[in-house]
């Protein structure tokens, strides 16, 4: 299935839309001021011990203290603390762990106040971004992810992704990993490593060890709290995790970001550099590639499918609830088979919606009731197949006797919420409107003002697509042509799908809005 990554760079951040077979499946937004991202490694300071929660609160520089539970400390906590203190006080003078002596492991059923002390500096990694009123969640089991593998300090374990089906290939990769891994470091071989040669894997180990060395260098002269290693920016992290032969193109509307992506591709997959394209069209990039329309159709309380069946998605404090409705799909002929077909279509759309909205926690799905036991079994199996592309950890339970399916999904980031409801384009929410027959007169009056204040240079008028069609209607009688003869200047009229029906704005040749007030 062809994959496309459409990247919209704005002043406030970067928006990424991942399309599979033309369908929007993931939407990411990285703000320019986002200082706490999953995967970042920081040195924090323990601020408060909470024995009742068996957890500690850690100051990492966020406005809310981060949460560190005992179960996220990892068995090698004492070794991590020893290495951290040794680097900071100068007694350890190398990033390598060849001669590092492990401390005794902590037990799974221990208490946090038995292994940590208030005011200790501690090396942590962000496990979950700040969500709602909660601060970030931390882990002391550090990992450095690459495209082909994940490097784990203070570990000797080597494991290979279970998604690699061939037992022979898994054995080959396990043997290679054992031969190239540094002492006292563990390796997790990812699915993307399948078929790769030892040179490619060794190069990535060297690069990941370079990141660990950078952490060591910063740790020697740092004052907690401070960030030591940032996770890749969003475009690079998405490419690292998803890039495969199935990618057909990556389109970006920013020259600098385009150059960065090409450089990153040159480093990790030189054969695919050509799929990175720079977009400089007149339309917004999300409009040009149909992303805006899919966002409007996919978010909100209901999601309609091609057959006319639809989903109702509700969020409560404890869970998400999804109800499957057949619409007008059900007919009297072979009702059971029709219901099964609707449920299958709904399962595929639900898997897409969960991934697109990045829904986490408990999800309860109320499918249309089926009496056929084989249909119930097949639906559960198909749901697992549809969810297989989801990178977040999840567990799917079979249908209950009430026809409910339960899914739990890892929550690492705030849920993607897009408000698709629009203010009434005519009344602006007041309930009253100006005479719309005067809209073109208003535009022409403002146009005269613009022409008087800046008669030179290109001029663009951006409007809703319906209004664009009206202003261009007719060859010689169109408003656009009339304005040309009146002002002796061609006014380019550009459609913008995000505008309200009566919205219009003027732009100069530098694509800067001309303020009318």
C-alpha positions in Angstrom: 0.0 0.0 0.0 1.4 3.4 -1.0 2.3 5.7 1.8 2.5 9.5 1.5 3.7 12.0 4.1 2.4 15.6 3.7 4.1 18.1 5.9 2.8 21.6 6.5 5.3 23.9 8.1 3.8 27.0 9.8 5.0 29.7 12.1 3.7 27.9 15.2 4.9 24.4 14.3 4.8 21.5 11.9 1.7 19.5 10.9 2.2 16.0 9.4 -0.4 14.0 7.7 0.3 10.3 6.9 -1.8 8.8 4.1 -2.1 5.1 3.2 -3.7 4.3 0.0 -5.0 7.9 -0.2 -6.7 7.7 3.3 -5.6 9.8 6.2 -4.4 7.5 9.0 -2.2 9.7 11.2 -2.1 13.4 12.0 0.7 14.9 14.1 1.3 18.4 15.2 4.6 19.5 16.7 4.6 23.0 18.2 7.8 25.0 18.0 7.8 25.6 21.8 7.2 22.0 22.8 10.0 21.3 25.2 8.9 17.9 26.5 8.5 15.1 24.0 8.3 11.3 24.5 11.9 10.0 24.2 13.7 13.0 25.6 16.4 12.2 28.2 16.8 14.6 31.1 18.6 15.0 34.4 16.0 15.8 37.0 15.9 16.3 40.7 13.6 14.4 43.1 11.4 16.9 44.7 8.8 14.9 46.6 8.4 11.2 47.8 4.9 9.8 47.8 5.0 6.4 49.6 1.2 6.1 49.4 1.5 6.1 45.6 4.8 4.3 45.6 6.1 7.0 43.4 8.2 10.2 43.3 7.7 13.6 41.8 10.7 14.9 39.9 11.6 18.4 38.8 12.6 18.4 35.2 11.9 22.0 34.4 8.2 21.6 33.5 5.6 23.8 35.2 4.3 20.6 36.8 6.6 18.0 38.5 6.9 14.8 36.5 5.6 11.5 37.8 8.0 8.6 38.4 6.4 5.3 39.6 8.3 2.5 41.2 7.4 0.1 38.3 9.2 2.5 35.9 12.5 2.6 37.8 13.8 -0.6 36.2 15.8 -3.3 38.0 19.1 -1.6 37.2 18.2 1.7 39.0 21.1 1.5 41.5 23.6 1.1 38.6 22.1 4.0 36.8 22.2 6.2 39.9 25.8 5.1 40.6 26.9 6.0 37.0 25.1 9.3 37.1 26.7 10.4 40.3 30.1 9.1 39.2 29.9 11.2 36.0 28.7 14.3 37.7 31.4 14.2 40.5 34.2 13.3 38.0 35.0 9.7 39.3 33.8 8.2 36.0 35.6 9.5 33.0 34.2 7.5 30.1 30.9 6.9 28.5 31.7 3.3 27.9 30.5 0.7 30.4 33.1 -2.0 29.7 34.6 -1.8 33.2 31.5 -0.5 35.0 30.5 -2.7 37.9 26.7 -3.3 38.3 25.0 -2.7 41.6 22.4 -5.1 43.1 19.1 -5.0 41.2 16.0 -3.6 43.0 13.1 -6.0 43.6 9.8 -5.7 41.8 7.7 -5.4 45.0 9.9 -2.8 46.7 9.0 0.7 48.0 10.1 3.9 46.3 11.4 5.5 49.6 13.8 2.4 50.0 15.6 3.1 46.7 15.4 6.9 46.2 16.1 9.9 48.3 14.7 13.5 48.1 16.9 16.0 46.2 18.8 13.2 44.4 19.7 14.0 40.8 18.3 11.3 38.6 18.6 10.4 34.9 15.2 9.9 33.4 13.4 9.6 30.0 10.0 10.9 29.2 7.5 8.1 28.8 4.4 10.2 28.4 4.0 13.8 27.4 2.0 16.1 29.7 -1.7 15.3 29.3 -4.4 17.6 30.6 -3.5 18.6 34.1 -0.9 15.9 34.6 2.8 16.5 34.2 5.1 14.2 32.2 5.5 10.5 33.2 9.1 9.3 33.5 11.1 6.1 33.3 14.6 5.2 34.4 14.9 2.4 31.9 16.7 4.4 29.2 16.5 3.6 25.5 18.1 5.1 22.4 16.0 4.3 19.4 17.3 4.0 15.8 15.8 2.9 12.6 17.0 -0.7 12.9 17.5 -1.2 16.6 17.1 0.2 20.1 20.1 0.6 22.4 19.6 0.0 26.1 22.3 1.0 28.6 22.9 -1.1 31.7 21.5 -4.2 30.0 22.9 -7.3 28.3 19.7 -8.6 26.7 19.4 -9.0 23.0 15.9 -9.5 21.5 14.5 -9.5 17.9 11.1 -8.2 16.8 8.5 -11.0 16.7 7.1 -9.3 13.6 10.0 -10.9 11.7 8.3 -14.1 10.6 11.3 -16.1 9.4 13.0 -18.1 12.3 16.2 -18.3 10.3 16.3 -14.5 9.8 15.6 -13.9 13.5 18.4 -16.2 14.4 20.8 -14.5 12.0 19.9 -11.0 13.4 20.3 -12.3 17.0 23.8 -13.6 16.2 24.7 -10.3 14.5 23.4 -8.3 17.4 25.4 -10.3 19.9 28.6 -9.7 17.9 28.3 -5.9 17.5 26.7 -4.8 20.8 28.9 -2.9 23.2 29.6 -4.5 26.6 26.9 -3.8 29.2 24.5 -2.5 26.6 21.4 -4.3 25.3 19.9 -4.3 21.8 16.4 -4.7 20.6 16.3 -5.5 16.8 13.4 -3.8 15.0 11.3 -5.1 12.1 13.1 -2.7 9.7 16.4 -4.6 10.2 15.1 -7.6 8.3 17.5 -8.5 5.5 20.0 -5.8 6.5 23.8 -6.5 6.4 26.1 -6.3 9.4 27.7 -3.1 8.1 24.4 -1.2 8.3 23.6 -2.5 11.8 27.1 -1.7 13.0 26.9 1.9 11.6 23.7 2.4 13.6 25.2 1.0 16.8 28.1 3.5 16.4 25.7 6.4 15.9 23.6 5.4 18.9 26.7 5.1 21.0 27.6 8.7 19.8 24.3 9.8 21.4 25.1 8.1 24.7 28.5 9.8 24.6 26.8 13.2 24.1 24.7 12.4 27.2 27.9 11.7 29.1 29.6 14.9 28.0 26.6 17.1 29.0 26.1 15.3 32.3 29.7 16.2 33.4 28.9 19.9 33.5 25.2 20.2 34.0 23.0 21.5 36.8 19.7 19.7 37.2 17.1 20.1 35.9 18.2 20.0 32.3 17.6 18.3 29.0 20.5 16.1 27.8 19.2 14.5 24.6 16.2 15.5 22.5 14.1 13.1 20.6 14.2 13.7 16.8 11.8 16.3 15.5 8.5 15.0 14.5 9.2 14.6 10.7 12.4 12.7 11.4 10.9 10.5 14.1 8.0 9.6 11.9 10.4 8.7 9.0 12.6 6.7 11.3 9.7 4.6 12.6 7.6 4.3 9.4 9.9 4.6 6.3 9.8 1.6 4.1 9.7 0.6 0.5 6.0 1.4 0.5 6.6 5.2 0.8 5.9 6.8 -2.5 6.5 10.5 -1.7 7.1 13.0 1.1 5.9 16.5 0.2 6.8 19.6 2.3 6.1 23.3 1.8 9.3 24.6 3.6 12.7 24.8 1.8 14.8 24.4 4.9 12.7 21.4 6.2 12.8 19.9 2.7 16.6 20.1 2.7 16.8 18.6 6.2 14.5 15.7 5.2 16.7 15.0 2.1 19.8 15.0 4.3 18.1 12.6 6.8 17.0 10.3 4.0 20.5 10.4 2.5 21.8 9.2 5.9 19.3 6.4 6.5 18.1 5.4 3.1 20.0 7.0 0.1 17.8 5.1 -2.4 14.7 7.0 -1.3 16.1 10.6 -1.4 14.1 11.2 -4.6 10.7 10.8 -2.9 11.2 14.1 -1.0 9.4 16.8 -2.9 9.2 20.6 -2.3 5.7 22.1 -2.7 5.4 25.8 -3.6 1.9 25.8 -5.1 -0.7 28.6 -4.6 -3.1 26.5 -2.6 -2.3 25.5 1.0 -0.5 22.2 0.9 -3.2 20.4 2.9 -5.9 21.6 0.5 -3.8 20.6 -2.5 -3.5 17.0 -1.4 -7.0 16.6 0.0 -5.9 16.5 3.7 -8.1 19.3 4.9 -11.3 17.7 3.5 -10.4 14.3 5.1 -9.7 16.1 8.5 -13.1 17.7 8.3 -14.8 14.4 7.5 -12.9 12.3 10.0 -13.1 14.3 13.2 -16.2 15.2 15.2 -18.7 13.1 17.0 -19.8 11.1 14.0 -17.8 9.4 11.2 -19.7 8.3 8.2 -18.5 5.3 6.0 -19.0 4.8 2.2 -21.9 2.4 2.7 -23.9 5.0 4.7 -23.3 3.3 8.0 -21.7 5.6 10.6 -19.9 5.6 14.0 -20.7 7.7 17.0 -17.6 8.4 19.1 -18.0 9.6 22.6 -15.4 10.5 25.2 -16.0 10.1 28.9 -13.7 10.6 31.9 -12.9 6.9 32.1 -13.1 5.6 28.5 -14.0 6.2 24.9 -17.2 4.6 23.6 -17.9 3.9 20.0 -21.3 2.9 18.7 -21.8 1.3 15.3 -25.0 2.3 13.4 -26.1 0.8 10.2 -27.9 3.9 8.8 -30.1 2.7 5.9 -27.9 -0.2 5.1 -30.0 -3.0 6.5 -32.4 -4.7 4.1 -34.7 -7.6 4.7 -32.7 -9.9 2.4 -30.1 -11.9 4.4 -30.0 -9.6 7.4 -27.3 -11.5 9.2 -24.8 -11.3 6.3 -25.6 -7.6 5.9 -25.0 -6.9 9.6 -21.7 -8.8 9.4 -20.6 -6.7 6.4 -21.5 -3.4 8.2 -19.5 -4.5 11.3 -16.5 -5.4 9.2 -16.5 -2.0 7.5 -17.0 -0.4 10.9 -14.0 -2.3 12.4 -11.7 -1.1 9.6 -12.9 2.5 10.1 -12.6 2.2 13.9 -9.0 1.0 13.6 -8.3 4.1 11.4 -10.1 6.5 13.8 -8.2 5.2 16.9 -4.9 5.6 15.1 -5.8 9.0 13.6 -7.1 10.5 16.8 -4.4 8.8 18.9 -7.0 7.5 21.3 -5.6 5.9 24.4 -6.8 4.1 27.5 -10.0 2.0 27.5 -12.1 1.8 24.3 -15.5 0.1 24.3 -17.1 -0.7 20.9 -20.8 -1.5 20.6 -21.1 -3.4 17.3 -24.4 -4.3 15.8 -25.5 -7.5 17.5 -24.7 -10.8 15.6 -26.1 -14.2 16.5 -23.8 -16.2 14.2 -20.8 -17.4 16.3 -18.5 -17.7 13.3 -19.2 -14.1 12.3 -18.3 -13.0 15.9 -15.1 -14.9 15.8 -14.2 -13.5 12.3 -14.9 -10.0 13.4 -12.5 -10.3 16.3 -9.8 -11.7 14.1 -10.3 -8.9 11.5 -10.1 -6.3 14.2 -6.7 -7.6 15.2 -5.6 -7.5 11.5 -6.8 -3.9 11.1 -5.0 -2.8 14.3 -1.7 -4.5 13.3 -0.5 -1.3 11.6 -0.9 0.6 14.9 2.5 1.3 16.5 1.1 1.9 20.0 0.8 -1.1 22.2 -2.7 -2.4 22.4 -4.8 -5.4 23.6 -8.0 -6.5 22.0 -10.6 -8.7 23.8 -13.1 -10.8 21.8 -16.8 -9.8 21.7 -18.6 -10.3 25.0 -22.0 -11.9 25.1 -23.5 -8.4 25.0 -21.8 -7.7 21.7 -19.2 -5.3 23.2 -15.5 -5.3 22.3 -12.9 -3.9 24.7 -9.6 -2.5 23.6 -6.8 -1.0 25.7 -4.3 1.2 24.0 -1.1 2.9 25.2 -1.5 6.6 25.9 1.8 8.5 25.3 0.6 11.8 24.0 -2.6 14.0 24.3 -5.4 12.8 22.1 -5.6 14.6 18.7 -8.7 16.8 18.8 -9.8 18.8 15.8 -12.9 21.0 16.2 -14.7 20.5 12.8 -17.8 22.6 13.8 -17.8 26.0 12.1 -19.4 29.3 13.2 -22.4 30.0 11.0 -20.9 31.7 7.9 -23.7 34.1 7.6 -24.6 35.3 11.0 -21.3 34.7 12.9 -23.3 33.2 15.7 -25.5 36.3 16.3 -28.6 35.0 14.6 -28.7 38.0 12.3 -27.0 38.7 9.0 -26.2 41.6 6.7 -27.8 41.4 3.2 -25.6 38.8 1.4 -26.6 40.4 -1.9 -24.2 43.2 -0.9 -21.2 40.9 -0.4 -19.6 41.6 -3.8 -20.2 45.3 -3.3 -18.3 45.1 0.0 -15.4 43.2 -1.7 -15.3 45.8 -4.5 -15.3 48.7 -1.9 -12.4 47.2 -0.1 -10.6 46.5 -3.4 -10.8 50.2 -4.2 -9.3 51.0 -0.9 -6.4 48.5 -1.4 -5.8 49.9 -5.0 -5.5 53.4 -3.7 -3.2 52.5 -0.8 -0.9 50.2 -2.8 -1.5 50.4 -6.5 1.7 48.5 -7.5 2.7 44.9 -7.1 0.7 41.6 -7.4 -2.6 41.4 -5.6 -4.5 38.2 -4.5 -8.0 37.7 -3.3 -8.7 34.6 -1.2 -12.2 33.4 -0.8 -14.3 30.3 -0.2 -14.4 28.0 -3.3 -18.1 28.8 -3.8 -17.5 32.5 -3.8 -14.5 32.0 -6.2 -16.8 30.2 -8.6 -19.3 33.0 -8.5 -16.8 35.8 -9.0 -15.3 34.0 -12.0 -18.7 33.0 -13.5 -19.1 34.0 -17.2 -16.2 34.8 -19.5 -16.5 38.5 -20.2 -19.2 39.3 -17.7 -17.4 37.9 -14.6 -16.5 40.2 -11.7 -12.9 39.3 -12.2 -12.8 40.6 -15.7 -14.9 43.7 -14.8 -12.3 44.5 -12.1 -9.5 44.2 -14.6 -11.1 46.9 -16.8 -12.0 49.1 -13.9 -8.6 49.0 -12.1 -6.4 48.1 -15.1 -5.0 45.3 -13.0 -5.6 41.5 -12.9 -6.7 40.4 -9.5 -6.0 36.7 -8.9 -8.8 35.0 -7.1 -7.7 32.0 -5.0 -10.0 29.4 -3.3 -9.4 28.5 0.3 -11.4 25.6 1.8 -11.0 26.7 5.4 -12.7 30.1 4.8 -16.3 30.7 5.8 -18.7 31.3 2.9 -18.6 35.1 3.3 -14.9 35.4 4.3 -12.5 37.2 2.0 -8.9 38.5 2.4 -6.4 40.3 0.3 -2.7 39.3 0.0 0.3 41.0 -1.6 3.0 39.4 -3.8 4.9 38.3 -0.6 1.8 36.3 0.5 1.3 38.8 3.4 -2.2 39.7 4.3 -3.3 43.3 3.6 -5.1 44.5 6.7 -8.2 46.5 5.9 -8.6 48.0 9.4 
